[in-house]
Every structure is written in C-alpha cells, then in structure tokens.
Amino acid sequence: MKVLLYGFVRWWRAGSHTQKLMRMKLTIALMLLTSVQVYAVGGEAQTVSISKKNIPLSQVFKQINRQTGLEFVYDMKVVQHAGKVDLNV
C-alpha cells in the first residue's frame, strides 16, 4: 500500500512501522545520553560553602546560584512545603 505523506511516497509493510519507531526512540535516547555526558565532562569543578541554620530551601538555591551561577528549576509549592533546613557545607 502506498501512502502519500508530505509529497513523499512511503511504503508501509506489516511490522516495519514498529521497528522504525523503536529505532527512532533508541537513537533519541542515545543522543540525549551523549549530550548529557558531554555537558558533564565539559563543566568545571566548583566549590560551594554555606553555613546557615533554619534557612528556607529557596534561599539555599539562591545561595548556590550566587556562588556558582547554576540556576534551579523547581515548583514553588513543593519548596514551600519542604520547610527550613540547616546546612554546613
């Protein structure tokens, strides 16, 4: 059976669609893992020093951001429910 898709003729065989989909998923997963590995290797080691008691978790993230430049993405509701923490790092 021929299917016209975006101007290209594609031949669909029984079972080949599933195999193509699996190959695509595997390729995407490998590309993602490779890019994460490259990013981790390319980063420089940094030290963080925080000595605070009874500090909100959002303040901890801000302190780390000030010292390293790393930004955190988090749900504010979850952070508010986490309460306050003591740190000595």
C-alpha positions in Angstrom: 0.0 0.0 0.0 1.3 3.5 -0.9 0.8 6.4 1.4 1.5 10.0 0.3 2.9 11.9 3.2 4.3 15.5 2.7 4.9 14.8 -1.0 7.0 11.6 -0.4 5.7 8.2 -1.2 6.4 5.7 1.6 5.9 2.0 1.6 4.4 0.6 4.8 4.9 -3.1 5.5 3.4 -5.1 8.3 5.6 -4.7 11.4 8.1 -2.3 9.9 6.4 0.7 11.5 7.1 -0.7 15.0 10.7 -1.4 14.2 11.2 2.1 12.8 9.6 3.6 15.9 11.9 1.6 18.2 15.0 2.6 16.2 13.9 6.3 16.4 13.4 6.0 20.2 16.7 4.3 20.7 18.5 6.9 18.6 16.9 9.8 20.5 17.8 8.2 23.8 21.4 7.7 22.8 21.7 11.3 21.5 20.3 12.6 24.8 22.6 10.5 26.9 25.6 11.5 24.8 24.8 15.2 25.1 24.4 14.9 28.9 27.7 13.1 29.2 29.4 15.8 27.1 27.9 18.6 29.2 29.0 16.9 32.4 32.6 16.4 31.2 32.9 19.9 29.9 31.9 21.5 33.2 34.4 22.8 35.7 34.5 21.7 39.3 33.2 24.4 41.7 33.0 24.5 45.4 30.1 25.8 47.4 30.2 26.9 51.0 27.1 27.5 53.0 26.8 27.6 56.8 23.3 28.5 57.8 20.7 27.3 60.3 17.0 27.4 59.8 17.1 28.6 56.2 14.3 28.1 53.6 15.2 25.8 50.8 14.6 28.6 48.3 17.4 30.6 50.0 19.7 27.6 49.7 19.1 27.6 45.9 19.7 31.3 45.7 23.0 31.0 47.6 24.2 28.2 45.3 23.2 30.4 42.3 25.2 33.3 43.6 28.3 31.2 44.2 28.2 29.1 41.1 25.9 30.7 38.5 23.9 27.5 38.3 20.1 28.0 38.1 17.5 25.7 39.5 14.0 25.0 38.2 11.6 23.9 40.9 7.9 24.0 41.9 7.5 26.8 44.4 4.7 24.8 46.2 7.0 21.9 46.8 9.8 24.1 48.1 7.5 25.9 50.5 6.2 22.6 51.9 9.8 21.4 52.4 10.3 23.7 55.4 13.6 25.1 56.7 16.9 23.3 56.7 20.3 23.5 58.5 23.4 23.5 56.2 27.1 23.3 56.9 28.8 22.6 53.5 
